[in-house]
Amino acid sequence: MNVFNFSAGPAVLPKEVLQRAAAEMLDWHGSGMSVMEMSHRGPEFIAIAEKAEADLRRLLAIPDDYEVLFLQGGAIGENAIVPMNLLGQKKVIDFVNTGEWSKKSIKEAGKYAQVNVAASSADRNFCYVPPRESWKLSPEAAYVHICSNETIGGVEYHFTPEVGDVPLVADMSSHILSRPIEVSKYGVIYGGAQKNVGPAGLTLVIVRRSLLDRALPITPSAFHWKEQAEADSMLNTPPTYAIYIAGLVFEWLLAQGGLAAIERKNIDKATLLYDAIDGSGGFYVNPVEKKDRSRMNVPFKLRDESLDGAFLEGAQARGLLQLKGHRSVGGMRASIYNAMPIEGVQALVEHMREFQRSHG
Ligand SMILES: *Cc1c(COP(=O)(O)O)cnc(C)c1O
């Protein structure tokens, strides 16, 4: 059966990438080795890592004064690693709280610094991004932290906030590479790979080089950006296989026409799904303000929650997998990352319409 996987993460990967990885599994390019068996310091793997970085730089048009790091620890790890690397002599960090992942970042950073919540959408259950004019930033902040796509709540920034001379730091775990971004507006961009980039285990950090001299002395070497940058992310053994797969995903994205082309596809997919929700007369509901809706993660509820089980069973029977919403929210969530073809969204919308017809 043709299956469509709507998991929030680890998530769907392009079929072409998996096929290529399968074909190269036992013998990468005549080396006689699987990528998993290679030394990270050998010429084969160095070539793989260098190509991956070059392709990522091309995709995001990353300026030369930015370092690209391939680390471990995930985005939750970075919630602690970012303050350790950026606090310097400062005491305060500004946060914008837009939901579950913001809250986790705030809690972790509170172990290292004083946290100022400059803006929050908690007043309306995190259904919007607080407009920039409402943010109460502290001039002495080490940096301003945002979560630019809330994977659980389905809230996404469709603008890049201006924050003056204070570095802007963004957790982009669940929408990085879904569209072009202006890297130069950010001090640091980070994300776990397992949503829209590749397998779990790889963490991407893109950091402006001029910010590399602010690490606290307690920063562990493996998570010390400057030390890792000087060692080409190989101060410790990097997640080699995950880097290899991410590299294949970067090649796939370039072959799709790059991020402007993938953005158009993502807009088409998201529009199709939100139109189906909004056109259901309240049978399906998405609570997020239209201008702040995520193109990647689409949570929705059935008006009658007692039908949730039947909806999921019917979806499963059609090969529409992992649609159950996050345990903290309930309902459904369709994650429609880059690798989800429009046919998957069409099949979901068809299921939603038929289900409403038979249960509405
Ligand atoms: C998934 C996710 C995380 C957590 O990532 P881990 O790799 O599990 O640490 C953090 N932030 C966002 C926005 C996420 O989607």
The ligand as an SDF file (V2000), in Angstrom:
LIG
                    3D

 15 15  0  0  0  0  0  0  0  0999 V2000
   11.2160   18.7220   18.1380 C   0  0  0  0  0  0  0  0  0  0  0  0
   11.5410   20.0810   18.5820 C   0  0  0  0  0  0  0  0  0  0  0  0
   12.4510   20.3070   19.6260 C   0  0  0  0  0  0  0  0  0  0  0  0
   13.1230   19.1760   20.3730 C   0  0  0  0  0  0  0  0  0  0  0  0
   14.1000   18.6000   19.6110 O   0  0  0  0  0  0  0  0  0  0  0  0
   15.0050   17.4120   20.2030 P   0  0  0  0  0  0  0  0  0  0  0  0
   15.8280   17.0270   19.0330 O   0  0  0  0  0  0  0  0  0  0  0  0
   14.0940   16.3380   20.6740 O   0  0  0  0  0  0  0  0  0  0  0  0
   15.8240   17.9700   21.3010 O   0  0  0  0  0  0  0  0  0  0  0  0
   12.7220   21.6050   19.9830 C   0  0  0  0  0  0  0  0  0  0  0  0
   12.1510   22.6440   19.3460 N   0  0  0  0  0  0  0  0  0  0  0  0
   11.2700   22.4640   18.3480 C   0  0  0  0  0  0  0  0  0  0  0  0
   10.6690   23.6460   17.6860 C   0  0  0  0  0  0  0  0  0  0  0  0
   10.9470   21.1770   17.9350 C   0  0  0  0  0  0  0  0  0  0  0  0
   10.0700   20.9870   16.9420 O   0  0  0  0  0  0  0  0  0  0  0  0
  1  2  1  0
  2  3  1  0
  2 14  2  0
  3  4  1  0
  3 10  2  0
  4  5  1  0
  5  6  1  0
  6  7  2  0
  6  8  1  0
  6  9  1  0
 10 11  1  0
 11 12  2  0
 12 13  1  0
 12 14  1  0
 14 15  1  0
M  END
$$$$
